[in-house]
Amino acid sequence: MPSPAQRVMQNPLFAQIYEHLWRPTFTRLFSFGGAATEDYDRALRAYLSRPGERLMLDVACGPGNYTRLIADGLTGDGRCIGIDYSAPMLARAADTNQAARAQYIRADAHSIPFPDSTFDITTCLAALYLIPDPLPVLDELVRVTRPGGEVIVFTSVATEASRLPGVRQIAGLSGFHIFGEREIVDRLRAAGLRSVEQTITGQGQYVIGIKPDTPGVGV
Ligand SMILES: C[S@@+](CC[C@H](N)C(=O)[O-])C[C@H]1O[C@@H](n2cnc3c(N)ncnc32)[C@H](O)[C@@H]1O
């Protein structure tokens, strides 16, 4: 049975308010008790939207808020493909975040419909915590990223605040998963990424890792 959070993602009204109302508020809430998630998000957006001819994949793209931003920075044959399994989110992306170098596909993040080693950068932002059985999605992100490419994840992380009695249980009831401090980093390393860097900003974590040219080489 879908969790409340999963049901919300299928709601056309939520798809409409997501980008400009929900996402900025949620990003701000993630800063609770720590460094400003908004500042890191701004830096990440600048990094992702820098000019260049890259093939990018935005997994669980929602209404295409990051897909469009990334696509607008690309040049030449560069493309950003957003995938999501919610039809209302993709309809919203088609309405509001079309761009010459953006494409949207309905697909499940557990089974990304692209061959191994396709993308220069693969992102999965603000989504893993909503996905039941999320860790195999990380393996998929690594699989479709080319050697030398990057995987970038933003998700939840356990902190002193979320370890307070009842917090994880209440979050769990709504379908929101709070990841252990090393869970994402360890899984990405096990999947083959190297130079994995984790930045914890309040209740959220940004994790960036590189897929080595030679499997198993690098720190
Ligand atoms: C909160 S939105 C994130 C949108 C955008 N990435 C962002 O950073 O604002 C989460 C998205 O994950 C999608 N999602 C959840 N589980 C998924 C799955 N198994 N496969 C693909 N998309 C999924 C939902 O449909 C929703 O659009």
The ligand as an SDF file (V2000), in Angstrom:
LIG
                    3D

 27 29  0  0  0  0  0  0  0  0999 V2000
    9.8960   15.6470   -3.4750 C   0  0  0  0  0  0  0  0  0  0  0  0
    9.9640   15.3040   -5.2000 S   0  0  0  0  0  0  0  0  0  0  0  0
   11.6290   15.8000   -5.6630 C   0  0  0  0  0  0  0  0  0  0  0  0
   11.6660   16.6200   -6.9070 C   0  0  0  0  0  0  0  0  0  0  0  0
   13.0160   17.2430   -7.2500 C   0  0  0  0  0  0  0  0  0  0  0  0
   14.0070   16.1990   -7.4630 N   0  0  0  0  0  0  0  0  0  0  0  0
   13.5060   18.1930   -6.2030 C   0  0  0  0  0  0  0  0  0  0  0  0
   14.6580   18.0820   -5.7650 O   0  0  0  0  0  0  0  0  0  0  0  0
   12.7890   19.1200   -5.8280 O   0  0  0  0  0  0  0  0  0  0  0  0
   10.1490   13.5510   -5.0900 C   0  0  0  0  0  0  0  0  0  0  0  0
    9.8260   12.8520   -6.3850 C   0  0  0  0  0  0  0  0  0  0  0  0
   10.2420   11.4860   -6.2940 O   0  0  0  0  0  0  0  0  0  0  0  0
    9.3770   10.7500   -7.1310 C   0  0  0  0  0  0  0  0  0  0  0  0
    9.5260    9.3290   -6.8560 N   0  0  0  0  0  0  0  0  0  0  0  0
    9.2770    8.6810   -5.6890 C   0  0  0  0  0  0  0  0  0  0  0  0
    9.5510    7.3680   -5.8270 N   0  0  0  0  0  0  0  0  0  0  0  0
    9.9850    7.1790   -7.1050 C   0  0  0  0  0  0  0  0  0  0  0  0
   10.4280    6.0630   -7.8360 C   0  0  0  0  0  0  0  0  0  0  0  0
   10.4850    4.8360   -7.2760 N   0  0  0  0  0  0  0  0  0  0  0  0
   10.8070    6.2270   -9.1170 N   0  0  0  0  0  0  0  0  0  0  0  0
   10.7600    7.4520   -9.6890 C   0  0  0  0  0  0  0  0  0  0  0  0
   10.3550    8.5610   -9.0400 N   0  0  0  0  0  0  0  0  0  0  0  0
    9.9720    8.4260   -7.7630 C   0  0  0  0  0  0  0  0  0  0  0  0
    8.0090   11.3180   -6.7850 C   0  0  0  0  0  0  0  0  0  0  0  0
    7.0560   11.0330   -7.7840 O   0  0  0  0  0  0  0  0  0  0  0  0
    8.3370   12.8050   -6.6940 C   0  0  0  0  0  0  0  0  0  0  0  0
    8.0870   13.4730   -7.9000 O   0  0  0  0  0  0  0  0  0  0  0  0
  1  2  1  0
  2  3  1  0
  2 10  1  0
  3  4  1  0
  4  5  1  0
  5  6  1  0
  5  7  1  0
  7  8  2  0
  7  9  1  0
 10 11  1  0
 11 12  1  0
 11 26  1  0
 12 13  1  0
 13 14  1  0
 13 24  1  0
 14 15  1  0
 14 23  1  0
 15 16  2  0
 16 17  1  0
 17 18  1  0
 17 23  2  0
 18 19  1  0
 18 20  2  0
 20 21  1  0
 21 22  2  0
 22 23  1  0
 24 25  1  0
 24 26  1  0
 26 27  1  0
M  CHG  2   2   1   9  -1
M  END
$$$$
